[in-house]
Amino acid sequence: MKKTIVLLGLLLVMNYTAFAEQRAIIMDLHGDINPKKDTEVNRTPMQLPIKVIYDSDMHKIEVIGNGSLEAEVFLYNINGTLEGYSPILDTDFTVLARGTYVIRIQGDKWYAKGEVNM
């Protein structure tokens, strides 16, 4: 009987963790264009060594970047109110309220913007 209860308990724990999800947040990268040079067009997509991940189990948004890249991270709610800020790139934000959030990563002459729905 004890073995059956232990096995049933393990199955319930495994079932609970199966619903936890980590998903990447797509970030759109934008560069500041020099207004004096209106003929400049950048046709190649830029890749930055930044990952933004939302963990639904922990209610955490995690920003992971290369140590040599300097940037600030801003977290806004859908109304545009600042919910979180970090002066460094490697950071995480705990978000308990459901809704849509906008992540903005600001660097020197570039910024990346993404959105997560919870």
GROMACS elastic network, one bead per residue, 0.5 to 0.9 nm:
[ bonds ]
;  ai    aj funct       b0    kb
    1     4     6  0.51807   500
    1     5     6  0.64189   500
    1     6     6  0.87306   500
    2     5     6  0.51613   500
    2     6     6  0.61444   500
    2     7     6  0.85703   500
    3     6     6  0.50862   500
    3     7     6  0.60500   500
    3     8     6  0.84545   500
    4     7     6  0.51366   500
    4     8     6  0.60338   500
    4     9     6  0.85000   500
    5     8     6  0.50442   500
    5     9     6  0.60467   500
    5    10     6  0.86013   500
    6     9     6  0.50335   500
    6    10     6  0.62036   500
    6    11     6  0.86653   500
    7    10     6  0.50887   500
    7    11     6  0.62148   500
    7    12     6  0.86809   500
    8    11     6  0.51243   500
    8    12     6  0.62960   500
    8    13     6  0.87638   500
    9    12     6  0.51493   500
    9    13     6  0.62927   500
    9    14     6  0.86558   500
   10    13     6  0.51300   500
   10    14     6  0.61163   500
   10    15     6  0.84859   500
   11    14     6  0.50981   500
   11    15     6  0.60119   500
   11    16     6  0.86310   500
   12    15     6  0.50160   500
   12    16     6  0.62364   500
   12    17     6  0.88140   500
   13    16     6  0.51718   500
   13    17     6  0.64413   500
   13    18     6  0.87064   500
   14    17     6  0.52925   500
   14    18     6  0.62158   500
   15    18     6  0.51115   500
   15    19     6  0.70211   500
   16    19     6  0.57599   500
   16    20     6  0.72872   500
   17    20     6  0.52657   500
   17    21     6  0.85384   500
   17    57     6  0.82013   500
   18    21     6  0.77876   500
   19    56     6  0.88029   500
   19    57     6  0.80126   500
   20    55     6  0.74757   500
   20    56     6  0.59469   500
   20    58     6  0.84059   500
   21    54     6  0.80628   500
   21    55     6  0.58237   500
   21    56     6  0.54015   500
   21    57     6  0.64435   500
   22    53     6  0.65082   500
   22    54     6  0.55550   500
   22    56     6  0.63266   500
   22    57     6  0.79690   500
   23    52     6  0.85932   500
   23    53     6  0.55902   500
   23    54     6  0.54316   500
   23    55     6  0.66505   500
   23    56     6  0.82924   500
   24    51     6  0.72872   500
   24    52     6  0.58383   500
   24    54     6  0.63177   500
   24    55     6  0.89203   500
   25    51     6  0.78690   500
   25    52     6  0.54504   500
   25    53     6  0.57241   500
   25    54     6  0.69080   500
   25   114     6  0.65476   500
   25   115     6  0.69225   500
   25   116     6  0.65579   500
   26    51     6  0.88043   500
   26    52     6  0.76256   500
   26   113     6  0.83439   500
   26   114     6  0.58412   500
   26   115     6  0.74730   500
   26   116     6  0.86988   500
   27    51     6  0.86949   500
   27    52     6  0.78360   500
   27   103     6  0.83770   500
   27   104     6  0.86611   500
   27   112     6  0.58064   500
   27   113     6  0.52056   500
   27   115     6  0.76846   500
   28   111     6  0.84010   500
   28   112     6  0.53340   500
   28   113     6  0.52157   500
   28   114     6  0.61749   500
   29    45     6  0.83574   500
   29    46     6  0.71802   500
   29    47     6  0.82660   500
   29    48     6  0.85165   500
   29   110     6  0.73415   500
   29   111     6  0.59889   500
   29   113     6  0.65763   500
   29   114     6  0.89337   500
   30    33     6  0.89948   500
   30    46     6  0.88081   500
   30   109     6  0.88058   500
   30   110     6  0.56775   500
   30   111     6  0.53919   500
   30   112     6  0.59690   500
   30   113     6  0.81027   500
   31    42     6  0.89867   500
   31   109     6  0.59912   500
   31   111     6  0.64339   500
   31   112     6  0.85874   500
   32    35     6  0.89084   500
   32   108     6  0.89039   500
   32   109     6  0.51438   500
   32   110     6  0.56118   500
   32   111     6  0.80477   500
   33    36     6  0.87214   500
   33    37     6  0.78666   500
   33    38     6  0.81818   500
   33    40     6  0.77684   500
   33    41     6  0.87447   500
   33   109     6  0.82564   500
   34    37     6  0.55577   500
   34    38     6  0.72937   500
   34    40     6  0.81213   500
   35    38     6  0.59447   500
   36    39     6  0.89196   500
   37    40     6  0.58715   500
   38    41     6  0.82566   500
   42    45     6  0.78499   500
   47    50     6  0.84454   500
   48    51     6  0.86912   500
   48    65     6  0.84577   500
   48    66     6  0.86738   500
   48    69     6  0.88956   500
   49    64     6  0.83396   500
   49    65     6  0.57631   500
   49    66     6  0.57606   500
   49    69     6  0.82332   500
   50    63     6  0.71644   500
   50    64     6  0.56855   500
   50    66     6  0.67609   500
   50    69     6  0.89925   500
   50    89     6  0.85522   500
   51    62     6  0.79922   500
   51    63     6  0.58479   500
   51    64     6  0.51040   500
   51    65     6  0.63579   500
   52    61     6  0.70606   500
   52    62     6  0.56615   500
   52    64     6  0.63526   500
   52    65     6  0.86907   500
   52   103     6  0.88595   500
   52   114     6  0.87438   500
   53    60     6  0.81813   500
   53    61     6  0.57310   500
   53    62     6  0.51780   500
   53    63     6  0.65859   500
   53    64     6  0.82674   500
   54    58     6  0.87448   500
   54    59     6  0.73081   500
   54    60     6  0.58230   500
   54    62     6  0.63296   500
   54    63     6  0.89910   500
   54   116     6  0.77521   500
   55    58     6  0.56267   500
   55    59     6  0.56489   500
   55    60     6  0.52558   500
   55    61     6  0.64039   500
   55    62     6  0.79131   500
   56    60     6  0.69049   500
   56    61     6  0.87715   500
   56   118     6  0.78276   500
   57    60     6  0.79248   500
   58    61     6  0.88322   500
   58    94     6  0.77152   500
   58    95     6  0.88464   500
   59    93     6  0.84235   500
   59    94     6  0.57410   500
   59    95     6  0.54939   500
   59    96     6  0.61024   500
   59    97     6  0.89213   500
   59   118     6  0.87098   500
   60    92     6  0.66040   500
   60    93     6  0.55432   500
   60    95     6  0.59747   500
   60    96     6  0.83893   500
   61    91     6  0.85407   500
   61    92     6  0.54701   500
   61    93     6  0.51359   500
   61    94     6  0.64118   500
   61    95     6  0.74277   500
   62    90     6  0.78289   500
   62    91     6  0.60736   500
   62    93     6  0.64660   500
   62    94     6  0.87031   500
   63    73     6  0.82688   500
   63    89     6  0.66252   500
   63    90     6  0.54970   500
   63    91     6  0.53417   500
   63    92     6  0.58954   500
   63    93     6  0.85674   500
   64    89     6  0.67076   500
   64    91     6  0.68431   500
   64    92     6  0.84627   500
   65    68     6  0.84588   500
   65    69     6  0.70293   500
   65    70     6  0.88904   500
   65    89     6  0.59606   500
   65    90     6  0.57572   500
   65    91     6  0.89829   500
   66    69     6  0.55268   500
   66    70     6  0.85221   500
   66    89     6  0.81979   500
   66    90     6  0.82388   500
   67    70     6  0.76238   500
   67    89     6  0.82068   500
   67    90     6  0.81627   500
   69    89     6  0.76593   500
   69   107     6  0.82275   500
   70    87     6  0.88479   500
   70    88     6  0.68260   500
   70    89     6  0.65683   500
   70   106     6  0.87763   500
   70   107     6  0.63486   500
   70   108     6  0.78736   500
   71    86     6  0.89422   500
   71    87     6  0.69613   500
   71    88     6  0.59061   500
   71    89     6  0.54080   500
   71   105     6  0.64014   500
   71   106     6  0.53659   500
   71   108     6  0.73649   500
   71   111     6  0.87112   500
   72    85     6  0.75761   500
   72    86     6  0.58426   500
   72    88     6  0.53292   500
   72    89     6  0.58786   500
   72   104     6  0.82364   500
   72   105     6  0.56506   500
   72   106     6  0.51863   500
   72   107     6  0.65665   500
   73    84     6  0.81489   500
   73    85     6  0.57099   500
   73    86     6  0.51430   500
   73    87     6  0.64664   500
   73    88     6  0.68920   500
   73    89     6  0.62526   500
   73    90     6  0.88027   500
   73    91     6  0.80717   500
   73   103     6  0.71811   500
   73   104     6  0.58702   500
   73   106     6  0.64018   500
   74    82     6  0.71572   500
   74    83     6  0.78259   500
   74    84     6  0.59116   500
   74    86     6  0.66505   500
   74    87     6  0.87466   500
   74   102     6  0.81672   500
   74   103     6  0.58056   500
   74   104     6  0.50942   500
   74   105     6  0.62985   500
   74   106     6  0.79945   500
   75    81     6  0.85029   500
   75    82     6  0.59635   500
   75    83     6  0.54043   500
   75    85     6  0.62399   500
   75    86     6  0.89010   500
   75    93     6  0.81454   500
   75   101     6  0.68507   500
   75   102     6  0.58310   500
   75   104     6  0.64705   500
   75   105     6  0.88398   500
   76    79     6  0.76115   500
   76    80     6  0.54118   500
   76    81     6  0.53527   500
   76    83     6  0.51915   500
   76    84     6  0.69856   500
   76    85     6  0.89911   500
   76   100     6  0.88294   500
   76   101     6  0.56421   500
   76   102     6  0.50788   500
   76   103     6  0.64436   500
   76   104     6  0.80338   500
   77    80     6  0.54436   500
   77    81     6  0.55574   500
   77    82     6  0.66726   500
   77    83     6  0.64029   500
   77    99     6  0.76701   500
   77   100     6  0.62456   500
   77   102     6  0.61651   500
   77   103     6  0.88910   500
   78    81     6  0.74766   500
   78    99     6  0.74702   500
   78   100     6  0.54356   500
   78   101     6  0.55500   500
   78   102     6  0.68046   500
   79    82     6  0.89838   500
   79   101     6  0.89199   500
   80    83     6  0.88494   500
   80   101     6  0.88225   500
   80   102     6  0.82188   500
   82    85     6  0.75939   500
   83    95     6  0.88259   500
   83   101     6  0.88486   500
   84    93     6  0.69295   500
   85    93     6  0.86292   500
   86    89     6  0.71690   500
   86    90     6  0.84867   500
   86    91     6  0.68086   500
   86    92     6  0.86441   500
   88    91     6  0.69365   500
   89   105     6  0.78591   500
   95    98     6  0.78554   500
   97   118     6  0.82487   500
   98   117     6  0.78348   500
   98   118     6  0.52161   500
   99   116     6  0.83321   500
   99   117     6  0.58207   500
   99   118     6  0.52657   500
  100   115     6  0.69653   500
  100   116     6  0.56783   500
  100   118     6  0.62312   500
  101   114     6  0.84534   500
  101   115     6  0.56873   500
  101   116     6  0.53705   500
  101   117     6  0.65248   500
  101   118     6  0.81603   500
  102   113     6  0.70674   500
  102   114     6  0.57140   500
  102   116     6  0.65273   500
  103   112     6  0.80708   500
  103   113     6  0.56744   500
  103   114     6  0.51888   500
  103   115     6  0.61145   500
  103   116     6  0.79873   500
  104   111     6  0.69439   500
  104   112     6  0.57151   500
  104   114     6  0.66025   500
  104   115     6  0.88565   500
  105   110     6  0.85837   500
  105   111     6  0.55000   500
  105   112     6  0.51059   500
  105   113     6  0.64452   500
  105   114     6  0.88072   500
  106   109     6  0.82384   500
  106   110     6  0.63774   500
  106   112     6  0.66210   500
  106   113     6  0.87218   500
  107   110     6  0.52570   500
  107   111     6  0.56937   500
  107   112     6  0.84037   500
  108   111     6  0.79295   500
